[in-house]
Each structure stands twice: as C-alpha cells, then as structure tokens.
C-alpha cells in the first residue's frame, strides 16, 4: 500500500515530546505480509512524525519477493517503522511496524521482544500469507487482533467467513479498516487494547 496520501502528522513539533501526564507505555507490533499497509498504518495514526526505514526496491527482489497486489510499490521497509500515539492522557502506545518481505522476517523476533500485543494486517487477495504471520505470534505468545485492510480491488467477505478461512479462535477480534485514515487505524488499536484488557481480567479471575 502506498504511504503517500495517507493521514500523517508533520514534524518535528513541540508536541512530539512525550506528554508529562503519561504514566504507562505499551509496545505494540504491526505485522503482515508485503505491501499490506503496515507503514501506512503507523504513519496515519502516529502522534509524532513516524520513523521509517524504507528503501527503494531493486531488481534483486525479482523472483524472491511476492508483490502480488502491490506491483506499483517502489519502496519497502527493511528494518522497522516506528510511531507513537497517546490513547489517553496516561497511556502511550509505541508502535513498531515489521518488514513484510520474507527475507527480512528474521528481524521479527527482536521486534516481538517486550510487545504486549499485535495487529495483524490482512489483504484478502493474499490470505495465505497471514498464516505464517499469526503462527509466529502464537509461538511467541503475543495476543493479536486481525484487521482487514481495504484495497479497491480486493474481494470482500463476511467477517465470520474470514474467521473460518483464517482459522481464528472465536475470541480473537477481527474488523475491517482503512489504514490510510487515522480514525480507522486508531479504532484497530483501541480494539486491541480492549482485547488485552479482557485477557488481563480473565487471568486475574482464574
């Protein structure tokens, strides 16, 4: 997904400093296949100017990277994307977007370290990519929600049909989103935080 044209906050600005009221910070990772919208999501929702590690794509990726649905993409994340959003005056989320190309997936384990939760971005044109992504999170014990990003030419399916296709447990939230829009991206993060809160409550009751 092209990062250009998405909602972004210009910077640097005085407001880029961490709010003095912040009392808790949570690390969240944004994961998904190549070109699914991770960089765009971090950029649209971040309160600060996002840090990106995008590099121009070269012919070295031909035959190696699966760019189906993202043929016009000219740059790709090679390390991570970073952003920050204040959910409340007291709670701050640090957002880490992972590289989508499989040859950079070895970096994921380091990015998963210390993460409280994750957002799995899904492109319905390439659902099969999501299984490896979710499998890695499950191996690390990182709770996640699934956000189905909106692409103009992507087929649309009922939520429960997608849940079955992705073999998602009933309790894992799945929702539609448009990562170019700040409000939509923020709702995904709020859904994740509510899910993490419910997990914490259920653990406290057992």
Secondary structure as UniProt FT lines:
FT   TURN            4..5
FT   HELIX           14..16
FT   TURN            20..21
FT   STRAND          24..32
FT   TURN            34..35
FT   HELIX           38..45
FT   STRAND          54..56
FT   HELIX           59..61
FT   TURN            62..64
FT   TURN            68..69
FT   TURN            71..72
FT   STRAND          75..77
FT   STRAND          80..86
FT   STRAND          91..98
FT   HELIX           102..107
FT   HELIX           108..112
FT   TURN            113..114
FT   STRAND          117..122
FT   HELIX           124..126
FT   HELIX           128..140
FT   STRAND          144..149
FT   TURN            152..153
FT   HELIX           159..165
FT   TURN            166..167
FT   TURN            170..171
FT   STRAND          174..177
FT   TURN            179..180
FT   HELIX           182..205
//
